[in-house]
Amino acid sequence: MKKFALLIFILSSFLQASFLKCEKKENRIICTYFSDRSDSSNDVILKFHWISPKSPLDDRIKEINIPPNYGSAYDYRFIPGRIHGHWTVKVTKKDTNESVQTYFDINESDDEFFSN
């Protein structure tokens, strides 16, 4: 039964029109938004919203354009200086208001990259 549920989860993730993936690379968290390639002659405007676990002062909203015939965009934040805890990243398409979100954790062990 567990294998069946895992298979359904994997298949459903491939059927999504868009998704968001965050990963830690060196001293940054990089979040990439993937969607079907645009066939229109207009840019797709995305709003990346980084939501801090504790302080709105560490939140950030950034708009990014995806040119026609492209299917992805990314944004990143440096780990040093970020508040530790459970972060949320939400990406919203400005024209349709569709959104996807994901989560990641920054903890004290992430600071090991920067110790002398």
N, C-alpha and C positions, 0 to 999 in steps of 0.2 A: 504494500500500500504506500509506503514511504517513497519508493522508487517511482510509482505512478504520479504521486503529487509533485515530485521533483521534475519529472518529465513535463507535466502540464505547466509548471512554473517557467521552465526554460522555453518551451514553445510559445507561451503567451508573451514572454519578453521579446521574442523575435518578431511577433506580429504587431508590436507597438509601432506607431508611425514615428514617434520620436522618443528619445531617452537621454538621460543625463548620467555621466560617469565621472566620478572624482577619484584621483589617485595622488599619492604622495610621491614626488620626485625631488630628490635632493632636499632643498630647503623650501619647497613650495607645495601647495595643494593646487593641482590643476584640474579644473572641471570642464569637460567637453560635452557640448550639446550636439546630438546627432539627430537628423531628420531626413525625410525623403528629399531628394534634390528638387529645388524650385524650378518650375518650367516657365514662370512668369518673367516679364521683363523688369519687374520691380524687386528691390532688395527686401529681404525679410528682416525686420527689426526685432531683436531680442532684448529682454531686460534680465540681466543676471542680478539676483538679489542674494547677497551673502548675509545670513542672519546669525548673529553672535549668540552664544548660549547665555550670556550674562549681561552684556552692556550694548545698548543701541549705538554707543559711540564707536564700536568696532564693526558695525554693519557697513555694507557698501552696496550701492546700486550702480550698475554700469550698463549702458546701452551699447549693443554691438550689432552691426549690419552683416547679414549673410548675403553676398552678391547673388544675382540670378545664376542658376545652374550649379550652385554649391549646396552642400548638405550638412555642414558642421561649423561650429564656432567654439572658441574656448576662452576662458578667463582664468586668472590665477591670483593667488595671494601668497605672500611669503609667510612662513610659519613663525619666524622670530617676531616677537611682539604681539602675537595673536593670543587672545584669551583661551585658556584651556577649557575643554568641555565638548559638548555635543553640538556641532554646527549644522545648520541647514542651508542648502543652496537651492534656490528656486529660480527657474528660467521660464519667462512668460513671453509668448509671441504677441507683439503689440497689436497686430491687425485682428487676430481672432481671440485674444485673451486666453488661449490655451496655455496650460502650464504643466511642468514636470518638476519634481524636486527629489533631492537625495540628501543623505546625511553622511557625516564623517566625524571622527573624534580627533581632537588634538590633546595630547596628554604630556605630562612632564618628560617622558622618555624621548619625545620629539626634540627636546632641547639638547640632547646628547650630540647632535650634529655640530653644535656651536660651542662645545666646551673646549677649553685649552688643555 
